[in-house]
Amino acid sequence: MEQARLIAGLMRLVRDLGEAEELAQDALVAALEQWPASGIPDRPGAWLMAAARNRGLDRMRRAKLMARKHEELGRDQEVDGEGRAPDLDRALDDDVGDELLSLIFTACHPVLSREARAALTLRLIAGLTTDEIARAFLSTEATIAQRIVRAKKTIRDAGAAYEVPRGPERNERLASVLEVIYLIFNEGYAATAGEDLIRPALCTEARRLGRILAGLMPDEPEVLGLLALMEIQASRFAARTGADGLPVPITEQNRARWDRLLIRRGLAALDRSEALGGNDGPYTLQAAIAAGHARARTAEETDWKRIAALYDSLREVVPSPVVDLNRAVAYSMAFGPDAGLALLADIEQAPALQHYSLLPAARGDFLFRAGRLAEARLELERAAALTRNEREKAFLLRRAAACGG
């Protein structure tokens, strides 16, 4: 969790993304070597920053650039008449005042493709592996790895400024920034791999960045829509897993464990977004779908027909196989499992869904509710074989076993 802040802080000093990442890695290696013997310091982030800065100075000495660069790298150690570091003043005076957000806007520079911006920021800010990013994009690991390497080179060659842009340029980059923040949240909300179903720290970081953006752009509907979506989704964390660590479907969750404060925050942000005319924005539409669950005190009170209608609108705004899959789930709940199966038949050949575990998982659920247990078992077992999250796999295999022999 310190890595992203470390890279962001180093970027402000060295102004080179590749060098900042290398110095951060050097500092982390030093920590792995020294902390087992000396213990974890009281301020691990400050220790890592000092170690990285020292390695930067060593590199410059070897490159005979010490005289020119020493002042630049050491300026944060100087203080003004009030005892504050000039870099701190610059950060406080910055339009956002958050180095992580500055790093995100840098990674979302217009010289990069939309896909490269998101992949690079997920790697630097969230610390996700290339495999996890590939799963988020429904892409291959090799493709994502190449995309990240090329993105770093492009930013370096373009001499991209490390700053939060202002005016029209900021608005142009906003869509990519929102996408990145949501992908970070989504990876925390439903981890693609590993032992844990959720990674709350990622969701917390995404919500923090979302709140910063909302403070910066209080009249931007989609910023508020994304914040509303994340707050409402995060409200379910305590109920999303059972005592055994396995996922609990939303229709079976104990809604008394939902965080009502987060729901109120989310609904307030959603109301503000809709009042500003954001009803047709993709994040606001998704927030409205989440609100449909949040407003229902019991699963039986859920207005699935309204949720299905909202998915109809969402697929018009952002058509994608994943939106169509979620729409099929909503239709299955609103109009019966056969309606969901009919919609799945229309999208099951989509290339992006061929190795997507949620497709056979949804089909297995529809078949189970339709009483076609033998077919349901095969689909659920297939979904379990595709997922790389151990908790999700155990859940799917348990559902398959419930279908009988």
C-alpha positions in Angstrom: 0.0 0.0 0.0 3.0 2.4 0.4 4.3 1.7 -3.1 1.9 4.0 -4.9 2.5 6.9 -2.5 6.2 6.3 -2.8 6.2 6.4 -6.6 3.9 9.5 -6.5 6.3 11.3 -4.1 9.4 10.4 -6.1 7.7 11.6 -9.3 7.4 15.0 -7.8 11.1 15.0 -7.2 12.7 13.2 -10.2 10.1 14.0 -12.8 10.6 10.7 -14.5 8.1 7.8 -14.2 10.5 5.0 -15.0 13.2 6.3 -12.6 10.6 6.9 -9.8 9.4 3.3 -10.1 12.9 1.9 -10.1 13.9 3.9 -7.0 10.7 2.8 -5.3 11.6 -0.8 -6.0 15.1 -0.4 -4.7 13.7 1.1 -1.4 11.3 -1.9 -1.1 14.1 -4.3 -1.6 16.2 -2.5 1.1 13.2 -2.8 3.5 12.9 -6.5 2.8 16.6 -6.9 3.6 16.7 -4.7 6.8 13.3 -4.7 8.5 13.5 -8.4 9.5 16.5 -7.6 11.7 15.7 -4.0 12.7 12.0 -4.2 12.9 9.4 -2.2 11.0 10.0 1.6 11.6 7.3 3.8 13.2 6.9 5.6 9.9 7.5 3.1 7.2 6.5 5.4 4.4 9.1 8.1 5.5 11.8 5.4 5.8 11.1 4.1 2.3 11.1 7.7 0.9 14.5 8.4 2.5 15.9 5.2 1.2 14.7 5.9 -2.3 16.0 9.4 -2.2 19.4 8.2 -1.1 19.6 5.7 -3.9 18.6 8.5 -6.3 21.5 10.6 -5.1 23.9 7.6 -5.5 22.8 7.2 -9.1 23.4 10.9 -9.8 26.9 10.7 -8.3 27.7 7.8 -10.5 26.4 9.8 -13.5 28.4 12.9 -12.5 25.2 14.9 -12.1 25.4 15.5 -8.4 26.1 19.2 -8.5 23.0 19.9 -10.7 20.5 17.5 -9.1 21.4 17.6 -5.4 19.4 20.8 -4.8 16.4 19.4 -6.7 16.3 16.1 -4.8 17.0 17.8 -1.5 14.6 20.7 -1.7 12.0 19.0 0.3 14.4 18.9 3.2 14.8 22.7 3.2 12.4 24.8 5.3 11.1 28.3 5.0 10.7 30.9 7.8 7.7 29.1 9.2 9.4 25.8 9.4 7.6 24.1 6.5 9.1 22.4 3.5 8.6 24.3 0.2 7.4 21.0 -1.4 4.7 20.8 1.3 3.6 24.3 0.5 3.5 23.5 -3.2 1.4 20.4 -2.4 -1.0 22.5 -0.3 -1.3 25.1 -3.0 -1.8 22.5 -5.7 -5.3 22.5 -7.3 -5.9 19.0 -5.7 -3.1 18.7 -3.1 -2.8 15.0 -3.6 0.2 13.4 -5.1 -1.6 10.2 -5.9 -4.2 12.0 -7.9 -1.4 13.9 -9.7 0.1 10.6 -10.6 -3.2 9.3 -12.0 -3.7 12.4 -14.2 -0.1 12.0 -15.4 -0.7 8.3 -16.3 -4.0 9.4 -18.0 -2.1 11.7 -20.4 -3.7 12.2 -23.8 -0.6 10.8 -25.6 -1.6 7.4 -24.3 -4.5 5.3 -25.5 -7.5 4.8 -23.3 -6.5 1.2 -22.5 -2.9 2.2 -21.8 -3.9 4.9 -19.4 -6.1 2.6 -17.3 -3.6 -0.2 -17.3 -0.6 2.0 -16.3 -2.5 3.6 -13.5 -3.8 0.3 -12.1 -0.2 -1.0 -12.1 1.3 2.1 -10.4 -1.5 3.2 -8.1 -3.2 0.0 -7.1 -0.1 -2.2 -7.4 -2.1 -4.8 -9.4 -0.2 -7.5 -11.2 -0.4 -7.6 -15.0 -2.6 -10.8 -14.7 -5.1 -9.0 -12.4 -5.3 -6.1 -14.8 -5.8 -8.5 -17.8 -8.7 -10.0 -16.0 -10.2 -6.6 -15.3 -9.9 -5.8 -19.0 -10.9 -9.3 -20.2 -7.5 -9.3 -22.0 -4.4 -11.4 -22.0 -1.5 -10.9 -19.6 1.0 -10.5 -22.5 -1.0 -7.8 -24.1 -1.3 -5.9 -20.8 2.5 -6.2 -20.1 3.3 -4.8 -23.5 0.8 -2.0 -23.0 2.3 -0.9 -19.7 5.9 -1.0 -21.0 4.9 1.1 -24.1 2.9 3.5 -21.9 5.9 4.3 -19.7 8.1 4.9 -22.8 5.5 7.1 -24.4 5.2 9.3 -21.3 9.0 9.6 -21.0 9.5 10.4 -24.6 6.6 13.0 -24.5 8.1 14.8 -21.5 4.6 14.7 -19.9 4.3 17.1 -16.9 3.6 15.7 -13.5 0.6 17.8 -12.5 -3.1 17.9 -12.4 -4.2 19.7 -15.6 -6.5 22.7 -15.5 -9.4 23.9 -17.6 -10.5 22.0 -20.7 -7.6 19.5 -20.6 -8.7 18.3 -17.2 -12.2 17.6 -18.5 -10.8 15.7 -21.5 -8.9 13.4 -19.2 -11.7 13.0 -16.6 -13.3 10.0 -18.3 -10.1 8.0 -18.2 -9.5 9.0 -14.5 -13.0 7.9 -13.5 -12.5 4.6 -15.3 -9.3 4.0 -13.6 -10.7 4.8 -10.1 -13.6 2.5 -10.8 -11.4 -0.4 -12.0 -9.4 0.0 -8.8 -12.6 -0.2 -6.7 -13.9 -3.1 -8.7 -10.7 -5.2 -8.2 -11.1 -4.6 -4.5 -14.8 -5.4 -4.5 -14.4 -8.7 -6.3 -10.8 -9.8 -6.4 -10.0 -11.7 -9.6 -7.5 -14.0 -8.0 -6.0 -15.1 -4.7 -7.4 -16.3 -1.4 -9.5 -13.3 -0.6 -12.9 -12.5 -2.1 -12.6 -8.8 -1.4 -9.6 -6.4 -0.9 -11.1 -3.5 1.2 -7.9 -1.4 1.1 -8.2 -1.0 -2.7 -11.9 0.0 -2.3 -11.0 2.5 0.4 -8.3 4.1 -1.8 -10.6 4.3 -4.7 -13.3 6.0 -2.6 -10.8 8.4 -1.2 -9.8 9.5 -4.7 -13.4 9.7 -5.7 -14.1 12.0 -2.8 -11.2 14.2 -3.7 -12.5 14.5 -7.2 -16.0 15.3 -6.0 -14.5 18.1 -3.9 -12.7 19.4 -6.9 -15.6 19.1 -9.3 -18.8 19.4 -7.2 -20.9 20.1 -10.2 -19.7 17.2 -12.4 -22.5 14.6 -12.5 -20.4 11.6 -13.4 -17.9 12.3 -10.7 -20.8 12.2 -8.2 -22.3 9.2 -10.0 -19.1 7.2 -9.5 -18.8 8.3 -5.9 -22.4 7.2 -5.3 -21.8 3.9 -6.9 -18.7 3.1 -4.8 -20.3 4.3 -1.5 -23.4 2.1 -2.0 -21.4 -0.9 -3.2 -19.0 -0.6 -0.2 -21.9 -0.5 2.2 -22.4 -4.3 1.6 -18.9 -5.4 2.6 -19.9 -6.8 6.0 -22.6 -9.0 4.5 -20.9 -10.1 1.3 -19.1 -13.1 2.9 -20.2 -15.7 5.4 -18.4 -17.1 8.4 -16.6 -19.5 6.1 -15.3 -16.7 4.0 -17.4 -17.7 1.0 -19.5 -15.1 -1.0 -23.1 -14.6 0.0 -25.4 -13.6 -3.0 -27.1 -10.2 -2.6 -30.5 -11.9 -2.5 -29.4 -13.9 0.6 -27.4 -11.2 2.5 -28.3 -10.0 5.9 -29.3 -6.4 5.1 -29.1 -5.4 8.7 -25.3 -5.6 8.3 -25.3 -3.1 5.4 -23.7 0.2 6.4 -26.5 2.7 6.4 -24.2 5.7 6.6 -22.5 4.7 3.4 -25.9 4.1 1.8 -27.0 7.6 2.8 -23.8 9.1 1.5 -24.3 7.3 -1.8 -27.9 8.2 -2.2 -27.1 11.8 -1.5 -24.4 11.8 -4.2 -26.8 10.1 -6.6 -29.5 12.7 -5.9 -27.0 15.5 -6.6 -25.9 13.8 -9.8 -29.4 13.4 -11.1 -30.3 17.0 -10.1 -27.4 18.1 -12.3 -28.8 16.2 -15.3 -26.6 13.2 -15.0 -29.3 10.6 -15.4 -27.9 9.1 -18.6 -24.3 9.0 -17.4 -22.9 5.4 -17.2 -21.8 5.8 -13.6 -25.0 7.5 -12.5 -27.0 4.7 -14.1 -24.9 2.1 -12.3 -25.4 4.0 -9.1 -29.1 4.0 -9.7 -29.0 0.2 -10.1 -27.1 -0.1 -6.8 -29.6 2.2 -5.2 -32.4 -0.1 -6.2 -30.9 -2.8 -4.0 -30.0 -0.3 -1.2 -33.5 1.1 -0.9 -35.1 -2.4 -0.6 -35.2 -3.4 3.1 -35.6 -7.1 2.1 -34.6 -9.0 -1.1 -38.3 -9.5 -1.9 -38.9 -5.8 -2.0 -36.3 -5.3 -4.8 -37.8 -3.7 -7.9 -36.1 -6.0 -10.4 -38.2 -4.6 -13.3 -36.8 -1.1 -12.7 -33.3 -2.5 -12.4 -33.8 -4.4 -15.7 -35.0 -1.1 -17.3 -31.9 0.7 -16.0 -29.7 -2.0 -17.6 -31.6 -1.4 -20.9 -30.5 2.3 -20.6 -27.0 1.4 -19.6 -26.4 -0.8 -22.6 -27.4 2.0 -24.9 -24.8 4.3 -23.3 -21.9 1.8 -22.8 -22.7 -1.3 -24.8 -20.5 -4.2 -23.7 -20.8 -8.0 -23.2 -20.5 -7.6 -19.5 -23.3 -5.1 -19.3 -25.4 -7.5 -21.4 -24.5 -10.3 -18.9 -25.6 -8.3 -15.9 -28.8 -7.3 -17.8 -29.6 -11.0 -18.3 -29.3 -11.5 -14.6 -31.7 -8.7 -13.9 -34.2 -10.0 -16.5 -34.0 -13.5 -14.9 -35.0 -12.0 -11.6 -37.7 -9.8 -13.0 -39.2 -12.1 -15.6 -38.0 -15.6 -14.7 -34.9 -17.8 -15.4 -36.0 -18.6 -19.0 -35.9 -14.9 -19.9 -32.4 -14.7 -18.6 -31.4 -17.9 -20.6 -32.8 -16.3 -23.8 -30.6 -13.2 -23.3 -27.5 -15.3 -22.6 -28.0 -17.2 -25.8 -27.6 -13.9 -27.7 -24.2 -13.1 -26.1 -22.6 -16.4 -25.3 -20.4 -16.3 -28.4 -18.9 -12.9 -27.6 -15.1 -13.4 -27.6 -14.7 -11.4 -24.4 -16.9 -13.8 -22.5 -15.3 -17.1 -23.6 -13.2 -17.5 -20.5 -15.2 -15.3 -18.2 -16.3 -17.3 -15.2 -19.4 -15.2 -14.5 -21.1 -16.3 -17.8 -21.4 -20.1 -16.9 -22.0 -19.1 -13.3 -25.0 -17.0 -14.4 -26.2 -19.8 -16.7 -25.9 -22.3 -13.9 -27.9 -20.1 -11.6 -30.7 -19.7 -14.2 -30.8 -23.4 -14.9 -30.9 -24.2 -11.2 -33.9 -21.9 -10.7 -35.5 -23.5 -13.7 -35.2 -26.9 -12.2 -32.7 -28.2 -14.8 -30.3 -29.4 -12.1 -28.0 -31.7 -14.2 -27.3 -28.9 -16.7 -26.9 -26.4 -13.9 -24.2 -28.6 -12.2 -22.2 -28.8 -15.4 -22.3 -25.0 -15.9 -21.3 -24.3 -12.2 -18.4 -26.7 -12.4 -17.3 -25.0 -15.6 -17.4 -21.6 -13.9 -15.4 -23.0 -11.0 -12.7 -24.2 -13.3 -12.5 -20.7 -15.0 -12.2 -18.6 -11.8 -8.9 -18.0 -10.1 -10.4 -16.7 -6.9 -10.3 -19.5 -4.4 -13.3 -18.3 -2.4 -15.4 -17.9 -5.5 -14.3 -21.4 -6.7 -15.3 -23.0 -3.4 -18.7 -21.2 -3.6 -19.4 -22.4 -7.1 -18.4 -26.0 -6.3 -20.7 -26.0 -3.3 -23.6 -24.7 -5.5 -22.7 -27.4 -8.0 -22.9 -30.1 -5.4 -26.3 -28.8 -4.3 -27.6 -29.8 -7.7 -27.2 -33.5 -6.9 -25.4 -36.3 -8.8 
